[in-house]
Amino acid sequence: MTGQSQPPERQGTAGRAPVGLSSASVWPQPARAAFEMSADLGFDGVEVMVWADAVSQDVEALSRLSQQHGVPVLAVHAPCLLITQRVWSPEPEERLRKAVVVAEELGASTVVVHPPFRWQRRYADAFSELVEELEETSGIKVAVENMFPLRPPNSLNRLRNGRVPGGRTNSGLSAFKPSPDPTDVGFRNYTLDLSHAAAAHVDAIELLKRMRDGLAHVHLADGTGAARDEHLLPGQGNQPCAEVCEALAADGYDGSVVLEVNTRKARNPQQRADMLAEALLFARLHLEPLGA
């Protein structure tokens, strides 16, 4: 980072995975508020969701916030959402390349990215090779995230609770190519998102087992299995949030666990902070190694 100070170091406790706060968790407050709340509540760092907020797109502004609050950036979430298809570039490959550069400049170890949309044909066809190239040339982990069908399951799927053998979901209705489940393709690094697992009717424990050797990043949130991305606070849905955290602790997982939760119903910033403090306590409790 030319002319900039070195980013703050990761603040995790020895023996426990660092717990970060996604800037998406403070929406509709801006990215700046994520750094403020992370420092105030004692999170170990921030994951920057790159989207319409101009600060989330500006590496120099993010670096200043990180330095000002003493909060490291643990990960950068590439702009993959339908509403961010023109952030930085209309080309998805360029957006992912830019996210890796930003992660390098901010001292983040990980870039979170979604599988390609089906209509992004050239990008989808070359996606695996692109991810491998970026990891080899940058040293950044490009962690591909599990997603979910963008339309509700058909009646047969509902009868089966959306599952097929091995805990996988039927991806026939998916807008993602070739699948919303990145383990169907195989990547070096993965992001496990428990809210997405709920929406896809995927067994999160089975998905964790498939990702385990390459698990680099976790989005901790809950869901009920509704056909939408809920991102509830851990413990407010039916996902095995505690069990996943405890399994990570038992395995000595050293990636980040990031709270990516929906706090839009908070009536004010203090209520949002209270919700996030509760989620942080949940994560720390269940990530504590046995005998610590």
C-alpha positions in Angstrom: 0.0 0.0 0.0 1.9 3.0 -1.3 2.2 5.7 1.4 0.0 3.8 3.8 0.7 2.2 7.2 0.7 -1.5 7.6 -2.8 -2.9 8.4 -3.5 -3.9 12.0 -2.7 -7.5 12.8 -5.4 -10.1 13.3 -6.7 -10.0 16.9 -7.8 -13.6 17.5 -7.1 -15.4 20.8 -4.6 -18.2 20.8 -6.3 -21.5 20.1 -9.6 -20.0 18.9 -10.6 -18.9 15.4 -11.0 -15.1 15.0 -14.6 -13.9 14.9 -15.2 -11.1 12.4 -18.1 -8.8 11.5 -19.4 -8.5 8.0 -20.1 -5.0 6.9 -23.4 -6.5 5.5 -24.4 -7.1 9.1 -24.8 -3.4 9.9 -26.9 -2.5 6.8 -28.6 -0.1 6.3 -25.7 1.7 8.1 -22.6 2.1 6.0 -19.4 0.2 6.0 -17.8 2.8 8.3 -20.2 1.6 11.0 -18.9 -2.0 10.8 -15.4 -0.8 11.8 -16.8 1.2 14.6 -19.0 -1.6 16.0 -16.3 -4.2 15.5 -13.9 -2.1 17.7 -16.6 -1.2 20.3 -17.9 -4.8 20.6 -14.5 -6.6 20.5 -14.7 -8.4 17.2 -11.4 -9.7 15.8 -11.8 -8.0 12.4 -14.1 -7.1 9.6 -15.2 -8.7 6.3 -15.9 -6.0 3.7 -18.9 -6.7 1.6 -18.2 -4.7 -1.6 -21.5 -3.2 -2.9 -23.2 0.2 -3.5 -21.7 1.9 -0.5 -18.9 4.0 -2.0 -16.6 3.4 1.0 -16.8 -0.4 0.5 -15.3 0.1 -3.0 -12.5 2.5 -1.9 -9.3 0.7 -0.7 -7.8 3.9 0.7 -11.0 4.8 2.7 -11.1 1.2 4.0 -7.4 1.3 5.0 -8.0 4.6 6.9 -11.0 3.0 8.8 -8.9 -0.1 9.6 -6.1 2.0 11.0 -8.4 4.5 12.8 -10.2 1.8 14.7 -7.4 -0.7 15.0 -9.5 -3.4 13.3 -8.0 -5.6 10.6 -9.8 -6.6 7.4 -10.0 -10.4 7.5 -11.7 -10.8 4.1 -13.1 -9.0 1.1 -16.4 -10.2 -0.3 -16.2 -9.7 -4.1 -19.2 -7.9 -5.6 -21.2 -10.9 -6.8 -24.8 -9.9 -5.9 -27.4 -9.1 -8.6 -27.4 -5.5 -7.3 -23.6 -5.2 -7.6 -23.1 -6.4 -11.2 -21.6 -3.1 -12.3 -19.5 -2.2 -9.2 -15.9 -1.7 -10.3 -16.6 -3.3 -13.7 -19.5 -4.9 -15.7 -17.1 -7.9 -16.2 -17.3 -10.5 -13.4 -13.7 -11.6 -14.0 -12.4 -8.0 -13.5 -14.5 -7.6 -10.3 -12.9 -10.8 -8.9 -9.4 -9.7 -9.9 -10.0 -6.3 -8.3 -11.2 -7.9 -5.1 -8.0 -9.9 -4.9 -5.9 -6.7 -5.4 -7.9 -4.9 -2.7 -7.5 -7.9 -0.3 -3.7 -7.7 -0.9 -3.6 -4.0 -0.2 -5.7 -4.3 3.0 -3.7 -7.3 4.4 -6.7 -9.6 4.2 -6.1 -13.3 3.7 -9.3 -14.2 1.9 -11.6 -13.2 -0.9 -15.1 -14.6 -0.8 -16.7 -15.2 -4.1 -20.0 -16.9 -5.3 -20.1 -19.5 -8.1 -20.9 -17.8 -11.5 -24.4 -17.1 -12.6 -25.5 -19.4 -15.5 -25.8 -16.4 -17.9 -22.1 -15.4 -17.3 -21.0 -18.0 -19.8 -17.4 -17.1 -20.5 -16.8 -16.3 -16.9 -18.4 -19.6 -15.8 -16.5 -21.7 -18.3 -13.1 -20.3 -17.1 -14.0 -19.8 -13.4 -12.0 -22.7 -12.0 -8.9 -21.8 -13.9 -9.3 -18.1 -12.9 -9.6 -18.9 -9.2 -6.5 -21.2 -9.4 -4.5 -18.5 -11.2 -5.4 -15.8 -8.7 -4.5 -17.9 -5.8 -1.2 -18.9 -7.3 -0.2 -15.4 -8.2 -1.4 -13.5 -5.1 -1.2 -15.9 -2.2 -4.8 -14.9 -1.4 -7.3 -17.6 -0.6 -10.2 -17.3 -3.1 -12.9 -19.1 -1.1 -15.9 -20.1 -3.2 -19.1 -19.9 -1.2 -22.1 -22.4 -1.2 -25.2 -20.8 -2.6 -28.9 -21.8 -3.0 -31.4 -22.2 -5.8 -33.0 -18.8 -6.6 -36.4 -20.3 -7.1 -38.3 -22.5 -4.6 -38.0 -26.2 -4.9 -40.6 -28.1 -6.9 -43.2 -30.2 -5.1 -41.1 -33.4 -5.3 -38.2 -31.6 -3.8 -40.4 -30.2 -1.0 -41.5 -33.8 -0.2 -37.8 -34.8 0.1 -37.0 -31.5 2.0 -34.9 -30.5 -0.9 -32.3 -33.2 -0.2 -30.7 -35.9 -2.3 -28.4 -38.6 -1.1 -25.3 -37.4 0.7 -27.0 -34.3 2.1 -26.8 -32.5 -1.3 -29.4 -30.3 -2.7 -31.1 -30.7 -6.1 -29.4 -28.0 -8.2 -31.6 -28.4 -11.3 -33.4 -25.1 -10.6 -30.2 -23.2 -9.8 -29.2 -20.0 -11.5 -25.5 -20.9 -10.7 -23.3 -22.8 -13.1 -22.7 -25.6 -12.8 -24.1 -25.8 -9.2 -24.8 -23.7 -6.1 -22.6 -26.2 -4.2 -18.9 -25.6 -5.0 -17.9 -29.0 -3.8 -19.6 -30.4 -6.9 -16.7 -28.9 -8.8 -13.9 -28.9 -6.3 -11.8 -25.9 -5.2 -8.8 -25.4 -3.0 -10.7 -23.1 -0.7 -14.3 -22.8 0.4 -16.6 -20.5 2.3 -19.3 -22.2 4.3 -22.5 -20.1 4.7 -25.1 -21.7 7.1 -27.9 -19.4 6.0 -27.4 -20.4 2.4 -27.3 -24.1 3.5 -30.7 -23.6 5.1 -32.2 -21.9 2.0 -30.8 -24.8 -0.2 -32.1 -27.5 2.2 -28.6 -28.8 2.5 -27.3 -30.7 5.5 -24.8 -28.2 6.9 -22.8 -30.9 8.8 -22.5 -33.0 5.6 -21.4 -29.9 3.7 -18.9 -29.1 6.3 -17.4 -32.6 6.0 -17.1 -32.2 2.2 -15.5 -28.8 2.6 -13.3 -29.6 5.6 -9.9 -30.0 4.0 -10.4 -26.8 2.0 -12.5 -24.8 4.5 -11.0 -21.3 4.6 -13.8 -19.1 5.8 -17.2 -19.4 7.5 -20.3 -17.1 7.4 -22.1 -17.8 10.7 -25.8 -17.1 10.5 -29.0 -19.1 10.9 -32.0 -20.0 8.8 -35.3 -21.9 8.9 -35.3 -23.5 5.5 -37.5 -20.9 4.0 -36.9 -20.3 0.2 -35.0 -17.1 0.8 -31.7 -16.0 2.4 -32.6 -15.2 5.9 -29.3 -14.6 7.8 -30.8 -14.9 11.2 -28.8 -14.5 14.4 -27.2 -17.9 15.4 -29.7 -19.8 17.5 -32.8 -18.2 15.9 -33.3 -20.9 13.2 -32.8 -24.6 12.8 -29.3 -24.8 11.5 -26.6 -26.6 13.6 -24.7 -23.3 14.3 -23.4 -24.5 17.7 -22.4 -27.9 16.3 -20.5 -26.4 13.4 -18.6 -24.1 15.7 -17.8 -26.9 18.1 -16.6 -29.1 15.2 -14.3 -26.2 14.0 -12.8 -25.8 17.5 -12.3 -29.6 17.8 -10.5 -29.6 14.4 -8.2 -26.7 15.2 -9.7 -24.6 12.4 -7.6 -21.5 11.9 -9.7 -19.6 9.3 -12.1 -16.8 10.2 -15.7 -17.1 11.4 -17.6 -14.0 10.3 -21.1 -13.0 11.5 -23.1 -12.2 8.4 -26.5 -11.6 9.8 -29.6 -9.5 9.1 -30.1 -6.7 11.5 -32.4 -4.6 9.4 -35.2 -4.8 12.0 -33.1 -3.1 14.6 -34.9 0.2 15.6 -31.7 2.1 16.1 -27.9 1.6 16.2 -27.9 0.6 19.9 -30.3 -2.2 19.3 -28.2 -3.4 16.3 -25.2 -3.4 18.5 -27.0 -5.4 21.1 -28.0 -8.0 18.5 -24.4 -8.2 17.2 -23.0 -8.5 20.8 -25.4 -11.5 21.3 -24.2 -13.1 18.1 -20.5 -12.5 19.0 -21.0 -14.1 22.5 -22.7 -17.2 20.8 -19.7 -17.6 18.4 -17.0 -17.2 21.0 -18.8 -19.6 23.4 -19.0 -22.4 20.8 -15.6 -21.8 19.2 -13.8 -22.2 22.5 -11.6 -25.3 22.4 -12.5 -28.0 24.9 -10.4 -27.7 28.1 -9.5 -24.1 27.4 
